[in-house]
Structure formats: structure tokens, C-alpha cells
Amino acid sequence: MDKFTILEQVGEGTFGAVYRAQINHTKEIVAIKKMYMQNDEEGISYFALQEIKHLQQLTDCKNIIKLIDSFVHIDEATKGGRPCVVMVLPYYDLDLVGGLSALTGIKEIKCAFQQLLQGLQVMHSRNMIHRDIKPANLLMKNGEIVLADFGMTTNYKSVTGPLPHQVITRWYRPLELLFGASKYGPEVDVWSAGITFVEMMTRKSPFPGQTDHHQADLILNILGENYLEDSPGIRELPLYNVMMPKKKLTKSNNLKREFSSWPEDALDLLTKMLCPAHKRLPVTELLAHPFFTNQPHACQPEQMPQVEAMHEFQLRQRQKRQHDTQMSSSHHASNKRQCKDDKVRKLQKVVGVPEEKSNWQRHKLNVAAQ
């Protein structure tokens, strides 16, 4: 780590943190990702090793982040000097959470979403599934988008046992995983891409669940009973009875009504992603969809508007500071009002004015209290 100077933290996750750093001898700006082991018995982080292995297999894809270097490091800045795996990666100005404002029209949305699908196409062609597609894991620089954070990636064809169902950040997790599916493939990434597409088009998540139960409820409130009837085997999944909403569901799928203002081709593309697992189009077919071939065509990455450099972590930090400032101002104003009221009551006692006073008397006391 002596080769680098850490400049600022730009990301934070379950297993580590990401920093903007400088290579001392070249002054090049890079991203440093530190991934810690979770306990003393575990050894080097499994997720870090998984990420390194998969990135080494995907070096030829322009829409997947490149691994510059990796090494083991004892982090003296942590309590007791925790060992971690350090990954050195290219630094990107922002992620899609901070970069949504660059998607000013349908041409920019097509450009960004096409790049996401191109990255997934390479992964899926090699039997890899990302399992955490979301705006925070899509990095941007000069309009170019790369997939990042491969800690949850797996080769689904080489796995012999059941796959875990608690993968993919909740808002981007398909219904079959919420119901406990342990056998799945690229279709789970397609669902997550569909949710990301909605965020590109609307600037908000369609299913912002607070719990897994709430997530399933939000999805079925839009997709309806017909979604379940059109999903073979979904009622036999281990968590179906646990996760199913107790209220009566609408029969029909309301996805088209929910996004009725969208262009017809964009809405059709969405329905091909947010549908039962066996009907979701593979990424290769999504890239050939009329949404991308119809006018207006996607702009070139270099034509994308430039926006302020910002990552999800930095955006959250800024929002927290704004919230703390507002709370502090509100508390200060409340204290001032309380102090003024106390002065008014003291004056009332001195001049003998009762609580039931006229507006004119109240005005004079307020002036005196000031």
C-alpha cells in the first residue's frame, strides 16, 4: 500500500470499502477496494477471491471493469491490523446513482442501457451471472458504463448444489428468489436489469421494499395473480406460503397501466424483462429489440452530458449532512421560540397581564420580549 496515497472514500459495502487513490510515482488516479475477512477462522475473503477470479476471465469486455492489480495487505488503520485483499481498479467519476441526471432523454437512456446489456451478454455467454445488478454497481466515465462489484458472481453451470436465494439487493431481486428458489440462471440478472431500466426512465425504483415481505407485496400489487398462474412451480417454492401477501391480489398485470406514458417500444422491452422467469428474454434478444433499432437511435457515449462526479456513498453522505443541518436549524429555531415564550411569561408576571389577553397586548409583550 506504500505505492498509493488514499485521497477519499467513495464507496462502502458489506465486506469492505472503496477509495479514490493516487499511484505515487505516476500520479495516476485509481480506485482501491479493500475487502476484509469476516472472522479470524475464515481466512482471506471468499468474495474477494471470487471477484478477482471472475474479473480475470472478463478482461476482454469493454463494459466490465478491468482489474489492474490485487494483493493481500494488513490494514494497520483497523483495530488489531485486519488482513484484507486489496484490488486496484480504474477510477470512474461516478456510478449510475449519481449519474442518472446524465440520462436527459431517450437517446441517452438507450446508450446507457445498451452498455449494461452488452456487459451482461458477455457474462451470460460464459455461464456467469452477476447477481447484484443495480445502479450503484454501474460505473460511468465520459458516458462509458462498466459493470462492477463481482463479489456475488458465480458460474451457474458449474455449481452442483443449490444456489443461495438471498442474493441481489432487495429492490432488484426477482419474485422467485424472494420465494426461495435455489435453481436459477441469467434470468435473475434480466429482472434486475429491468428494474434498473425503470430507474433510468423514471428516476425512482418501482418496488422500494422495506422488508422481503414488503418487496413481494409491492411486486404482486403490480403484476397480479396472473403472474403467479403463469409461473410454473412458483407455488412449490419453500418460502411461497411465508412470503405471499395476505390480501387479495388483483387478477391482471398492471405493468402497462403503471407506465402507460412510456413509448410503446420501451414498454414492450420492459414487459420482456419483468415477466415470469421462464419468459424473460435472454440478453442477446433484448439487444435486438426494436427499442434499440427504432428512431431515435442511442447516442454515442462521448455525447452523453457531463454531470458532477458523484457516487452513491457520497450522495448518501451529502444527504445526511443536509438532514443534520436541517435538524440542527429546526432545533435552534425551536429553542429560540421557547426562549421567547419564556420571556413573554416573565413579562406577564411583572406587568400583571393575564393569560387571556388581547391581540394588542400579546403584540406588545412579543415586542418587549424581543
C-alpha positions as CSV (number, residue, x, y, z in Angstrom):
1,M,0.0,0.0,0.0
2,D,3.0,2.3,0.2
3,K,2.7,2.8,-3.5
4,F,-0.6,4.6,-3.0
5,T,-2.0,7.7,-1.3
6,I,-5.6,7.3,-0.3
7,L,-7.5,10.5,-1.1
8,E,-11.1,9.9,-0.1
9,Q,-13.6,7.2,0.5
10,V,-16.1,6.8,-2.4
11,G,-17.9,3.5,-1.6
12,E,-18.9,1.2,1.2
13,G,-20.3,-2.3,1.3
14,T,-20.9,-5.4,3.5
15,F,-17.4,-6.7,3.0
16,G,-15.2,-3.6,2.6
17,A,-14.8,-0.1,1.3
18,V,-13.7,1.7,-1.9
19,Y,-11.3,4.7,-2.0
20,R,-10.1,7.1,-4.6
21,A,-6.3,6.9,-4.5
22,Q,-3.2,8.1,-6.3
23,I,-0.3,6.0,-7.5
24,N,2.6,7.9,-6.0
25,H,5.2,7.5,-8.8
26,T,2.9,8.1,-11.8
27,K,0.2,10.4,-10.1
28,E,-2.5,8.2,-11.8
29,I,-5.8,8.2,-10.0
30,V,-7.2,4.7,-9.3
31,A,-9.8,3.0,-7.2
32,I,-8.6,0.9,-4.2
33,K,-11.1,-1.7,-3.0
34,K,-10.3,-3.3,0.4
35,M,-12.2,-6.5,1.2
36,Y,-11.9,-7.8,4.8
37,M,-12.4,-11.3,6.1
38,Q,-15.4,-11.6,8.3
39,N,-13.8,-13.5,11.2
40,D,-10.4,-15.0,12.3
41,E,-11.3,-18.5,11.1
42,E,-12.5,-17.5,7.6
43,G,-9.1,-16.5,6.2
44,I,-8.9,-14.4,3.0
45,S,-12.3,-13.1,1.9
46,Y,-14.1,-15.6,-0.3
47,F,-16.0,-12.8,-2.0
48,A,-12.7,-11.0,-2.9
49,L,-11.3,-14.2,-4.4
50,Q,-14.5,-14.8,-6.4
51,E,-14.3,-11.2,-7.7
52,I,-10.7,-11.4,-8.7
53,K,-11.2,-14.8,-10.4
54,H,-14.2,-13.6,-12.5
55,L,-12.6,-10.3,-13.4
56,Q,-9.5,-12.1,-14.7
57,Q,-11.9,-14.1,-17.0
58,L,-13.6,-11.0,-18.3
59,T,-10.7,-8.8,-19.3
60,D,-11.8,-8.6,-23.0
61,C,-15.2,-6.9,-22.4
62,K,-15.2,-3.1,-22.6
63,N,-18.3,-2.9,-20.4
64,I,-16.8,-4.7,-17.5
65,I,-14.3,-3.0,-15.1
66,K,-10.7,-4.1,-15.5
67,L,-8.6,-5.4,-12.7
68,I,-5.2,-3.6,-12.6
69,D,-3.7,-5.5,-9.6
70,S,-4.5,-7.3,-6.4
71,F,-2.6,-8.3,-3.2
72,V,-3.0,-9.1,0.4
73,H,-2.5,-6.3,2.9
74,I,-2.5,-6.0,6.7
75,D,-4.5,-2.8,7.3
76,E,-2.9,-1.1,10.3
77,A,-5.6,1.6,10.2
78,T,-8.1,-1.0,11.6
79,K,-8.3,-2.4,15.1
80,G,-5.7,-5.1,15.6
81,G,-4.5,-4.8,12.0
82,R,-7.1,-6.7,10.0
83,P,-5.9,-8.6,6.9
84,C,-7.7,-7.7,3.7
85,V,-7.5,-8.3,0.0
86,V,-6.8,-5.1,-2.0
87,M,-8.0,-4.7,-5.5
88,V,-6.6,-1.9,-7.7
89,L,-9.2,-0.8,-10.3
90,P,-9.6,2.1,-12.8
91,Y,-11.2,5.1,-11.1
92,Y,-14.6,6.1,-12.5
93,D,-16.0,9.6,-11.8
94,L,-19.5,8.4,-10.7
95,D,-21.9,5.5,-10.6
96,L,-25.3,5.5,-12.1
97,V,-26.9,6.6,-8.9
98,G,-25.1,9.8,-9.2
99,G,-25.2,9.8,-13.0
100,L,-28.9,9.4,-13.6
101,S,-29.1,13.1,-14.3
102,A,-26.9,12.5,-17.4
103,L,-29.8,10.5,-18.9
104,T,-31.7,13.5,-20.2
105,G,-33.6,11.8,-23.0
106,I,-34.4,8.5,-24.7
107,K,-31.2,8.6,-26.7
108,E,-29.1,8.8,-23.5
109,I,-31.1,6.1,-21.8
110,K,-30.7,3.8,-24.8
111,C,-26.9,4.4,-24.8
112,A,-26.6,3.6,-21.1
113,F,-28.9,0.6,-21.0
114,Q,-27.3,-0.9,-24.2
115,Q,-23.9,-0.8,-22.5
116,L,-25.3,-2.5,-19.4
117,L,-26.8,-5.3,-21.6
118,Q,-23.6,-5.7,-23.5
119,G,-21.7,-6.3,-20.3
120,L,-24.3,-8.9,-19.2
121,Q,-24.2,-10.5,-22.7
122,V,-20.5,-11.4,-22.3
123,M,-21.0,-12.7,-18.8
124,H,-24.0,-14.8,-19.7
125,S,-22.3,-16.2,-22.8
126,R,-19.6,-17.6,-20.3
127,N,-22.2,-19.1,-17.9
128,M,-21.7,-16.3,-15.3
129,I,-24.4,-14.5,-13.5
130,H,-23.7,-11.2,-11.7
131,R,-26.4,-11.4,-9.0
132,D,-26.2,-7.8,-8.0
133,I,-27.1,-5.6,-10.9
134,K,-28.2,-2.2,-9.7
135,P,-27.3,1.5,-10.5
136,A,-24.7,1.6,-7.7
137,N,-22.7,-1.2,-9.4
138,L,-22.7,0.6,-12.8
139,L,-19.8,3.0,-13.0
140,M,-19.6,5.9,-15.5
141,K,-16.9,8.0,-17.0
142,N,-17.2,10.2,-20.1
143,G,-20.5,8.4,-20.9
144,E,-18.9,4.9,-20.8
145,I,-20.5,2.4,-18.5
146,V,-19.0,-0.7,-16.9
147,L,-20.3,-3.4,-14.6
148,A,-18.6,-3.5,-11.3
149,D,-18.7,-5.4,-7.9
150,F,-18.4,-9.0,-8.9
151,G,-18.3,-10.4,-5.3
152,M,-21.7,-12.2,-5.8
153,T,-20.9,-13.5,-9.3
154,T,-21.0,-17.3,-9.9
155,N,-20.8,-19.7,-12.8
156,Y,-24.2,-21.3,-12.5
157,K,-23.4,-24.2,-14.8
158,S,-20.5,-25.4,-12.6
159,V,-22.5,-25.3,-9.4
160,T,-23.7,-28.8,-8.4
161,G,-25.7,-28.0,-5.3
162,P,-28.5,-25.5,-4.6
163,L,-27.8,-21.8,-5.2
164,P,-28.5,-19.3,-2.4
165,H,-31.7,-17.3,-2.8
166,Q,-30.7,-14.3,-0.6
167,V,-28.6,-12.7,-3.3
168,I,-29.2,-9.4,-5.3
169,T,-30.1,-6.2,-3.4
170,R,-33.7,-6.4,-2.3
171,W,-35.2,-3.7,-4.6
172,Y,-33.7,-5.6,-7.6
173,R,-34.5,-9.2,-6.5
174,P,-37.0,-11.2,-8.6
175,L,-40.0,-12.8,-7.1
176,E,-38.7,-16.4,-7.4
177,L,-35.7,-15.5,-5.2
178,L,-38.0,-13.9,-2.6
179,F,-39.9,-17.2,-2.6
180,G,-36.7,-19.2,-2.0
181,A,-35.7,-20.5,-5.5
182,S,-32.3,-22.3,-5.3
183,K,-32.0,-23.2,-9.0
184,Y,-31.8,-20.3,-11.4
185,G,-29.7,-18.7,-14.2
186,P,-29.3,-15.5,-16.2
187,E,-33.0,-14.6,-15.9
188,V,-32.3,-13.2,-12.4
189,D,-29.9,-10.6,-13.9
190,V,-32.5,-9.8,-16.6
191,W,-35.1,-8.9,-13.9
192,S,-32.5,-6.7,-12.1
193,A,-31.7,-5.0,-15.4
194,G,-35.4,-4.4,-15.9
195,I,-35.7,-2.6,-12.5
196,T,-32.6,-0.6,-13.4
197,F,-34.3,0.3,-16.7
198,V,-37.3,1.7,-14.8
199,E,-35.0,3.8,-12.7
200,M,-33.3,5.2,-15.9
201,M,-36.7,6.1,-17.3
202,T,-38.4,7.4,-14.1
203,R,-35.5,8.3,-11.6
204,K,-37.1,6.1,-8.9
205,S,-37.4,2.4,-8.0
206,P,-40.7,0.8,-8.9
207,F,-40.5,-1.6,-5.9
208,P,-38.7,0.0,-3.0
209,G,-39.5,-2.7,-0.4
210,Q,-38.6,-2.1,3.2
211,T,-38.6,-5.9,4.0
212,D,-38.6,-9.0,1.9
213,H,-42.4,-9.4,2.7
214,H,-43.0,-5.8,1.6
215,Q,-40.9,-6.4,-1.6
216,A,-43.1,-9.3,-2.6
217,D,-46.2,-7.4,-1.8
218,L,-45.1,-4.4,-4.0
219,I,-44.3,-6.7,-6.9
220,L,-47.5,-8.6,-6.8
221,N,-49.6,-5.5,-6.3
222,I,-48.5,-4.5,-9.9
223,L,-48.0,-7.9,-11.6
224,G,-51.1,-9.5,-10.1
225,E,-52.4,-13.1,-9.7
226,N,-51.9,-13.8,-13.4
227,Y,-48.1,-13.6,-12.9
228,L,-48.2,-16.5,-10.4
229,E,-50.5,-18.6,-12.6
230,D,-48.1,-18.1,-15.5
231,S,-45.0,-19.1,-13.4
232,P,-44.7,-22.9,-13.3
233,G,-43.6,-24.3,-10.0
234,I,-43.6,-21.0,-8.1
235,R,-46.2,-22.1,-5.6
236,E,-43.9,-25.1,-4.6
237,L,-41.0,-22.8,-3.7
238,P,-40.1,-23.2,0.0
239,L,-41.0,-19.6,1.0
240,Y,-44.1,-19.2,-1.1
241,N,-46.6,-19.5,1.8
242,V,-44.4,-17.4,4.1
243,M,-43.9,-14.5,1.6
244,M,-47.2,-14.4,-0.1
245,P,-49.3,-11.2,0.7
246,K,-52.3,-11.9,2.9
247,K,-54.5,-9.5,1.0
248,K,-56.4,-10.5,-2.2
249,L,-54.4,-9.8,-5.3
250,T,-55.7,-8.1,-8.5
251,K,-56.0,-10.7,-11.3
252,S,-54.5,-8.7,-14.1
253,N,-51.0,-7.4,-14.7
254,N,-50.9,-3.6,-14.3
255,L,-47.4,-3.0,-15.6
256,K,-48.6,-1.4,-18.8
257,R,-51.1,0.8,-16.9
258,E,-48.4,1.8,-14.4
259,F,-46.1,3.0,-17.2
260,S,-48.7,4.0,-19.8
261,S,-46.9,7.3,-20.7
262,W,-43.8,5.4,-22.0
263,P,-43.0,4.9,-25.7
264,E,-44.6,1.7,-26.9
265,D,-41.2,0.0,-27.7
266,A,-39.8,0.9,-24.2
267,L,-42.9,-0.5,-22.5
268,D,-42.7,-3.7,-24.6
269,L,-39.0,-4.1,-23.7
270,L,-39.9,-3.8,-20.0
271,T,-42.6,-6.4,-20.2
272,K,-40.0,-8.8,-21.7
273,M,-37.8,-8.4,-18.5
274,L,-40.4,-8.1,-15.7
275,C,-42.3,-11.3,-16.5
276,P,-42.2,-14.8,-15.2
277,A,-38.7,-16.3,-15.1
278,H,-39.1,-18.8,-18.0
279,K,-40.4,-16.0,-20.3
280,R,-37.7,-13.4,-19.7
281,L,-35.8,-12.7,-22.9
282,P,-32.1,-13.6,-23.0
283,V,-29.9,-10.5,-23.2
284,T,-28.9,-11.3,-26.8
285,E,-32.6,-10.9,-27.8
286,L,-33.1,-7.8,-25.6
287,L,-30.2,-6.1,-27.5
288,A,-32.0,-6.9,-30.8
289,H,-35.3,-5.4,-29.5
290,P,-37.0,-2.6,-31.6
291,F,-36.3,-0.3,-28.7
292,F,-32.7,-0.1,-29.8
293,T,-33.3,-0.2,-33.6
294,N,-36.2,2.3,-33.7
295,Q,-35.5,6.1,-34.0
296,P,-34.1,7.9,-32.2
297,H,-31.0,5.7,-32.0
298,A,-28.8,5.6,-29.0
299,C,-26.3,8.5,-28.8
300,Q,-22.6,7.7,-28.6
301,P,-21.1,7.6,-25.1
302,E,-19.0,10.7,-25.7
303,Q,-22.2,12.6,-26.5
304,M,-23.7,12.0,-23.0
305,P,-24.0,15.1,-20.9
306,Q,-21.2,15.7,-18.3
307,V,-22.5,15.7,-14.7
308,E,-20.9,16.3,-11.3
309,A,-18.7,13.4,-10.2
310,M,-20.8,11.5,-7.5
311,H,-21.1,8.0,-6.1
312,E,-23.9,6.5,-4.1
313,F,-21.8,6.7,-1.0
314,Q,-21.0,10.3,-1.5
315,L,-24.7,11.1,-2.3
316,R,-25.8,9.5,1.0
317,Q,-23.1,11.4,2.9
318,R,-24.3,14.7,1.3
319,Q,-27.9,13.9,2.1
320,K,-27.0,13.0,5.7
321,R,-25.2,16.3,6.1
322,Q,-28.2,18.2,4.7
323,H,-30.5,16.3,7.0
324,D,-28.3,17.0,10.0
325,T,-28.2,20.7,9.1
326,Q,-31.9,20.9,8.7
327,M,-32.4,19.1,12.1
328,S,-29.9,21.5,13.7
329,S,-31.7,24.6,12.3
330,S,-35.1,23.3,13.3
331,H,-33.8,22.6,16.8
332,H,-32.2,26.1,17.0
333,A,-35.5,27.7,15.9
334,S,-37.4,25.7,18.4
335,N,-35.1,26.8,21.2
336,K,-35.4,30.4,20.1
337,R,-39.2,30.2,20.2
338,Q,-39.1,28.5,23.6
339,C,-36.8,31.2,24.9
340,K,-39.1,34.0,23.6
341,D,-42.2,32.3,25.1
342,D,-40.3,32.2,28.5
343,K,-39.6,35.9,28.3
344,V,-43.2,36.7,27.5
345,R,-44.4,34.7,30.5
346,K,-41.9,36.5,32.8
347,L,-43.2,39.9,31.5
348,Q,-46.8,38.8,32.1
349,K,-46.0,38.2,35.7
350,V,-44.2,41.5,36.1
351,V,-47.0,43.7,34.5
352,G,-49.8,41.6,35.7
353,V,-51.3,40.7,32.3
354,P,-53.5,37.5,32.4
355,E,-53.1,34.6,30.0
356,E,-56.3,35.6,28.3
357,K,-55.0,38.8,26.7
358,S,-56.0,40.8,23.6
359,N,-54.0,40.6,20.4
360,W,-52.7,44.1,21.0
361,Q,-51.4,43.1,24.5
362,R,-49.9,40.0,23.1
363,H,-48.1,42.0,20.3
364,K,-46.7,44.5,22.9
365,L,-45.4,41.6,25.0
366,N,-43.8,39.9,22.0
367,V,-42.0,43.2,21.1
368,A,-40.8,43.6,24.6
369,A,-39.6,40.0,24.7
370,Q,-37.5,40.6,21.6
